[in-house]
């Protein structure tokens, strides 16, 4: 197969370690395709600043990357505490949902406030409460109007505003909060390319966000993050409704039994492949490299597994926000992906089966590309259909060289596996557009004399456009 491009895309989260112009330039040059902004930790002022800075640096080095805004979604957190509370095994501990009500604390039970008032209604006796990414575990044994009473199973230290997970509990929080609306509005004003919706529990959550984007007349693409058991239960419907899926293994690994996580990841990737949707594998890819210069052997295998599964993207979080080696992390991801991709023609994925005529034409282009060694696929798109259709069928050898006149779509195409996007105005005649693209690829030395191009496009025939597949040898 051609090894001149990396087929698996890389998403990097921007933070203190990478927000300077100098470090952004290093990050983009090292191979990042999409910059992620985590709105759980971002002010609007910082968000506007960093988006403009990313655009400025991208323009300077002539590599325009996409920007994903990851909105916070519904979450339950503890309130502020004056000093950390050290919990011991077997201790009785309360979570207060109505802090304004004075409790009869004659039993001297320690407690912390919680920001979700309906917690008492949603939870039941016997349920588990996990605090601080699952580091602390408690079991509910009493419910009261203003608090729940728990017994500590796994001890630890509770600090201010720690995240709470409730495995298996259906929480009636809104999927798209007021904070999310405000954050997304800022992102749309600054022309982000993707919005990632956290804790998606059903396809209705996607519809709610899409309606909001329609009101704003935005063509931003929606990435659904599955992070709890409801999302897993409704996985296939979520995949159909969203533009892409993120397997967010952080909260997912807390909400579900840990031994189920690899099974869930594989099922999610296969669902996306079967339905022709892009998929991102995220969280803890190279976690040890936050402080260490090299990954563990297990992390290398984890990254390789995502590539073997034919994921579109792998994502870095803490590694590039607070880590000591952000650029090195990107380089290591790229190196692992390139090596595993050399093995790809021996791997059989559950690729989408399409019945539409246009998709069958694209399928024939992929079959032809797979049969001709060192060939490349060339296609053209105004709305993304051609590129998405080709990428969904996972050509095993050929890169998908995709031309578009649409600047936002040009950036959004960076999400798709094996797609290398190019921005170019289209001529009025399809043949002229093809010749212009070939000339452009020659100037960039992306193709040379003797190369085989499989061209999937529409051609003018008797005054109408007809989908076609052509085979050309570059002269």
N, C-alpha and C positions, 0 to 999 in steps of 0.2 A: 504494500500500500504506500501511498504518498506520505512522506513524513515531514513535509515542509510546513504544515500547520498542526497545532494541537487541536484535536477535535473536541475534547472536554473543556468547557468554559470555566473560568475562575471568577468567583465573587469575593470581594474583600470588603469588610466593614471598616469604615473610616472612624478614627478616634484620635486621642492625644498623640499616639505614636506615629500617625500618618497624616495629620491634618495640615502640616506645613506645605508650602508649594514645593520645596525641595523633596520632601518625602513622598508627596503625591506623584511627582514626576518619576521618581524611582519605582514606585509601585506600579504605575501604568506601563512604564517601559519594561518592567519585569514580566508583564503578561496579563495583568488584571483586565477583565472584560466588562465587569459591572461593579460600581461602587455602591455599597449598602450604607444607608443612614438609619441607625437604630433610634427611633423616636422615643423609646422609653427613657433615654438619657440625653435628649437633645432639646435645646431651646429653639424658638423660632428665629432668633437673631443668629445663632450659630448655624442653623440649617440654611438660611439664605446665604450666609457667608461661604459655607463650604461648597454648596452647589455651584455658586459663581466661580469659586476657586478651581473646582474640578474642571469646569468648562474652559476656564482660562488656560490651565495647564494642558488640557487635552488639545486645545487649539495650538498651543505653542509647540508641542512635540508631534502634531499631526496624527494623533490617534484618539479619535472621539469615542469615549466609552459611555456606557449607559449608566443611569442613576436609579437605584431602587430605594424608595422610602418604605421602611418597615414600621408600620404603625403599631401602637402598643396593644390595642384590643382590650377585651375585658380582663381584669386581673384583680385578685384579692391580696391585700397586703396588711401586715401589722402596722399599728400606729407607732408614734415616737415613744421611746423609753429614755429615761434620764441616764441610766447606766445599763449595760448589757445584763440580761437575766440568764444566769447559769442554771439550766434545768437538769434535774437528776432523774435517773431511772425510777419509775414508780411514783414520782411526785404528781400531785393533783394540780392542774393548771387550767385557768379559765381564759376563753376568748370572748371579749365583750363586744356586742354589736350595738348596744345603746349606752355609750359611755356617760350620757347625761343622767342616767338613772343610777342612784346610789344603791350599791349592793350590800346585803347583809354579809359582811366579811368576817363574821365571828370565828369562822374556821381558819382564818389567816391563809386563804388560798391566793397565791399570786396570780396576776392576770396581765393581759395586754389587750389594747383595743384593736378592732378590725374594721376596715373601711366598707364592709359589705353587710348592710343591715338585715338582708334576707337569709343570711347564713343559717340561722336557726330553723327557718322553714325548709331549706333545701337539704340539710344534712339529717342523718338519723343516727340513733344509738348504734354503736358498733362500727361506724365509719372511721376512716383514717384521716388525720390531718397531718400534712407534711409541710414543714417550714424550711425556708432557706434552701431551695433546690433539693429538698428531701433529706437534708443532713439531720434534721430533727423530726421524729415521728411520734405522734400521739394518737390515742384511741378515745373516741367520744363515748362517755358512759352516762351522761345526763344532759338534758336540754331544758333550758329555762327561757323565759320571755326575752331577757336581755343578754343572755350569755349561754355558751355551751361549756360543759365541764369535761375535761379530758384527763387521761392518765398517760404519763410520759413513757414511751416504749424505747426510743433511742434518744439519749440525752444530747444536749448541746447548748450553745449560747444564742439567745435571741437578741438581736439588735434592732434598731429602728427600721421601719419600712421593709421588712423581710417578706419575700414572696411566699404565698400560701398555695399549695396544691391540694385538691380534694379528689383523689383517684376514684373513678366510678360514679361520682356525684354529678347529677345534671344541674348546673348552675344557671339561674335565670337572669344573668347579666346580659345587657345589650351587646351584640357582636361588634357594632360600630358606634363607639362612644362619642360624646361631645368633644373630648380631647382629640379623638381620631379625626373628626370632621375638621377641627381647627388646623391640625397638623397637615392633613391632606390638602386643604385649601392653600396653605403656604407652599406645599410641594407643587401643586398645579400652577400656581403663579410663577414659580421658578422653573417650570417645564421639566419635571421629573419624567422618567420613562416607564417606571413600574411602581405599583403600590402593592406591598405585601400585607395581607390581612391576617392578624394573629388569632389563634384559637378558633379557627373555622369549625363549626359544629354541624352545619348542614348547608345545602345549596342555597337556602334562603338567605344565609349570611352574605353570600356572594352577590345575590340579587340586590340586596340592600345597598351594598357598596356600588354596584354597577349603576343603579338608579341615581345615586348621588353624582357619579361621574357623568352620567348623561345630562343631568341638570346643569352641570358645569361645562357641558359641551367638550368633554375631554375624551381623547382616545388612548389614555394611559392603560396599560395592560395590568390585569389583576393576577397576583400570585397568591394562592390559598395556602396557608400554613396549617398542617395538621399537627396538633399538639396534645390531643386528649382522646379519650375512648369514644366520645360522640363522633369526632372527626373520622376515626377509624371505621366505626359502624356505617357511616354515610359516605365512605371514601369514593366509591364509583360515581355517585351523583355529584359530589364536590368536584371531582376531576372534570366531569362533563361541563359543569357550570363555569369553572375558572379558565383563565388563559394559560396558567401553569400551576404547578404544585411544588411546595417546599416540604420535604420531610424534616421537620424541625425536631431533631433528636434530643434536644435539651429537656424541655418540658415533657415530651413524649416518653422519655426514659424514666421520668418521675411518675407520670400518670399511669403508666402500664408496667406490668412485671418486666424486669430488665431482660429476662430471657426471651421475651416476646419481641423485643426491639428489632433484631435482625429479620425476623419473620415479617414484621410490619413494614420495614424498609423495602424488602423485596416485593411484597404485595403492592405497595404504593408505586414503586417504579414500574412494575408490570402493568398495573392499571393505566398508568400514563402512556406506556408504550402501546397498549392495546387500543387506547382512545386517541392516540396521536397528539398528546399534550406534553410540553416540555416539563422536565422534573429536575429539582435541585435537591441534592443531599447536603445537609447542613449540620453544624455544631460538633465541636470536639474533633475535627479532622486532624489537627496537629496541635492539640492542647498543650502538650509538654513544651512546645517551642515558644510558649509565652515567656518562659525563663531559660530554656535550654537551646543551644545552637543546632541541635540535630533532633529529628523525631525518633520516637520509639519504633521498634520493629512492628509492634501491633498497629500503630498509626499508619505506617507505610502500607500494611496489608489492608487496613480499613479504606484508605484512599483508593487503592488498587481495586478493591471489591466494588466500589461505586462506579469506577470506570468499566470494569467487567460487566456490570449490570446495565451499561449503556445510558447512564444518567447524562443529562445535558450539562449540568453544572455541579461543581463542588464549591462549598462556601467556607470562608474563614470568618471568625467572630473576634474573640479576645486576642487571637494571634496577631491581628493587624490593628486592633484598637489600643491595647495597652502592652502588647508584647515587645520584647527586646529585639526580635528578628523578623519584622514584618515582610521585608523584601525577600529575605531568604526563604520564608514560608511559601511565598508565591512561586519562587524558583523550584522548590522541592515538589510542590504540587504539580507543576508543569512537567518536571522531569519524570515523576512517577506516571503521570497520565500518558505522556508520549511513549514510554516504554510498554505500558500495558496495551496501548492502542495498536502496537505492532502485532499483538496476539489476537486482535479482534476478529479476524476472518475465521478463526476456529471456534468462535462463541456464537451460539444461537440464542437470540432474544425473541421474546414473544411480540413481534412487530405487528402494528395495526393492519387489519384487513379492511381495505376500502372498497366500496361498491360503486361509487360515482365514476362517471366516465373520465373526468379530468384527473382524478386520483389514479386511475388505471394508466393513463398516459404517463404520469409522473413515475408510477411503479415500473413501467417499461424502461424509463430512463435510468432508474436505479439498477435494474437487472443488467442493462447494457454496461453501465459503469462498473459493476461488480465483475463482469466477464472480461473487461479490457484492462489489462495491467497498466498502472500509472496514469490512468485517465482522470479527467476532472469534469465535474458537472458545472455548466454555466446556465444561469437562469436570471429572469428579470421579474420584478414584482413592484406593484404600486401599493398594495394593501397587505402583502405578506403571505398570501395563499400559496404561491409556488414554493417559496422557501420553507414554510411550515410543512407543506406536504412532502417535500423531498427529505427534510430532516427527520420527519416522523417515521420514515421507512428505513432509517439508519443504514445508508450505504456503507459498506465495510471497507472500501478503499478510497473512493474519490472524495475530495473536498467539494463543498457546494459553493461556488463563486457566485455571489448574488448581487445584482445591481438594482438600485432603486433611486428614484429622484426625490424620495420623501426623507427628509433629514431625521425626523423622529423615528420612523420605521428603520432607517439605517442603524440607529443605536439599538433599537429593540431587537434587531436580528442577532445581536451579540449574545443573546440568551440561548440560541439554538445550536445544538450539537453539530459540528462539522461545517457550519455556515460561516463563510468569510464575506462580510458585507462590503460593498463599494457604493459610494454616493456619486451619481452621475445623472444629468438630465437626459431624458429619452428623446430621440428624434421622432418626427412624425411617421416615418416608415420603420417597421420592425427590423428589416434587414440592415438599415443604417445604424440602428441602435446596437445590433449585434456586432457590426464592424467596428463601431466606436469602442465598445467594451473590449473587444479583442485587442485593439490598438492600445487601450489603456493598460491591459494586463501585460502586454509586451513591454511597455515603458517601465512598469513596475517589476519586470523580470519574474512575474508569476507564471508565465508560460513562455515556451521557446519553440523553435522550429522542430517539427516532428511530434509535438505533444498531441494527444487525442482529447478532443473536447466533445462531451455529450451535451448538446444544447437543448434545454427544455424551455419552450417559450411558445408564443403564438405568432403565426405568420399571416400575411395578407394573401387571401385566396379569393378571387372573384368578388372583390370589394367587401369581404368579411374576414374577421380574425378566426383562425383555426389553430387549436392546440397542436403542437408538433414536437417531435424529438428528432434532432439531427445529429449526425456524427461527422465531425470535421477534423482533419489533420492540419495542424498549423504549418503554414509555409513561410 
